[in-house]
Amino acid sequence: MRAIGALDWKKAAEKSAIFVILAVLILIAAISSPIFLKERNISNVAMQASLLGIVATVQLFVILTGGIDLSVASVIAFMSILS
């Protein structure tokens, strides 16, 4: 019985490791910069991440429908250079 509990703990740790790492990084950034957790910074980060979320969702539909086009990253990089 002990081995089964250990395996469950190991699986849970593997699944949540990325969230623990994210929490540690947020904590380090909050300690090192006083404006990191301000409303303006969080909204700025969310606005920048929303563009990638939209592109990722559209790319998912393109791949699911069989029109595999993985050149979105290069187009985004090129447009960010131009703007």
Backbone torsions as a table, in degrees:
resi	resn	phi	psi	omega
1	MET	NA	-32.7	-178.7
2	ARG	-64.5	-37.5	-178.9
3	ALA	-66.4	-35.8	180.0
4	ILE	-66.3	-42.6	177.4
5	GLY	-63.3	-37.3	178.7
6	ALA	-66.8	-38.2	178.2
7	LEU	-67.1	-38.6	177.9
8	ASP	-64.2	-39.6	178.3
9	TRP	-65.2	-39.5	-179.7
10	LYS	-66.9	-41.4	178.0
11	LYS	-64.8	-42.0	179.2
12	ALA	-64.0	-39.3	179.0
13	ALA	-66.8	-38.5	178.6
14	GLU	-66.2	-38.5	-178.6
15	LYS	-72.3	-31.8	-175.6
16	SER	-100.6	2.8	-176.5
17	ALA	-61.5	-40.1	-178.0
18	ILE	-66.0	-34.2	178.8
19	PHE	-71.9	-35.3	176.7
20	VAL	-66.2	-43.1	178.2
21	ILE	-63.0	-42.3	177.9
22	LEU	-62.0	-43.6	179.2
23	ALA	-63.2	-39.5	178.6
24	VAL	-65.6	-42.6	178.7
25	LEU	-64.1	-40.3	177.5
26	ILE	-64.8	-41.2	178.5
27	LEU	-63.0	-43.4	178.4
28	ILE	-63.3	-43.2	180.0
29	ALA	-66.7	-37.1	179.6
30	ALA	-68.5	-34.5	179.0
31	ILE	-74.4	-38.7	-175.5
32	SER	-79.9	-22.6	-178.6
33	SER	-131.2	123.8	-177.9
34	PRO	-71.1	-18.5	-178.4
35	ILE	-99.3	4.9	-175.4
36	PHE	-63.7	-41.1	-176.7
37	LEU	-95.6	15.1	176.6
38	LYS	-73.6	154.8	-176.5
39	GLU	-60.5	-40.2	-178.2
40	ARG	-64.3	-41.3	179.9
41	ASN	-68.2	-42.9	180.0
42	ILE	-64.1	-40.8	178.3
43	SER	-67.8	-33.8	177.2
44	ASN	-65.9	-44.9	178.3
45	VAL	-63.8	-41.9	179.3
46	ALA	-64.6	-38.3	179.4
47	MET	-66.5	-40.0	178.6
48	GLN	-69.0	-37.1	179.9
49	ALA	-73.6	-25.6	-178.4
50	SER	-65.5	-34.9	177.7
51	LEU	-61.3	-46.5	178.6
52	LEU	-65.7	-34.0	177.2
53	GLY	-64.8	-41.3	178.0
54	ILE	-65.3	-45.3	179.5
55	VAL	-63.5	-40.6	179.0
56	ALA	-64.6	-38.3	178.1
57	THR	-65.9	-44.6	178.2
58	VAL	-64.3	-41.2	178.8
59	GLN	-63.5	-36.3	176.8
60	LEU	-60.4	-44.7	179.1
61	PHE	-65.9	-36.3	177.9
62	VAL	-63.9	-44.2	-179.3
63	ILE	-68.8	-39.5	-179.0
64	LEU	-66.5	-31.6	-179.3
65	THR	-84.3	-0.8	175.1
66	GLY	96.7	-8.1	178.2
67	GLY	-89.9	71.1	-172.4
68	ILE	-67.4	115.1	179.3
69	ASP	-136.7	105.0	-176.2
70	LEU	-102.6	20.1	-176.6
71	SER	-91.3	12.2	-176.8
72	VAL	-64.9	-38.4	-177.8
73	ALA	-61.9	-41.3	179.9
74	SER	-69.6	-34.4	177.5
75	VAL	-67.1	-42.9	178.4
76	ILE	-62.9	-42.6	179.7
77	ALA	-62.9	-42.6	179.9
78	PHE	-65.1	-43.1	-179.6
79	MET	-68.6	-32.6	178.0
80	SER	-70.4	-29.3	175.7
81	ILE	-69.7	-40.4	-179.5
82	LEU	-69.9	-32.1	-176.1
83	SER	-93.0	NA	NA
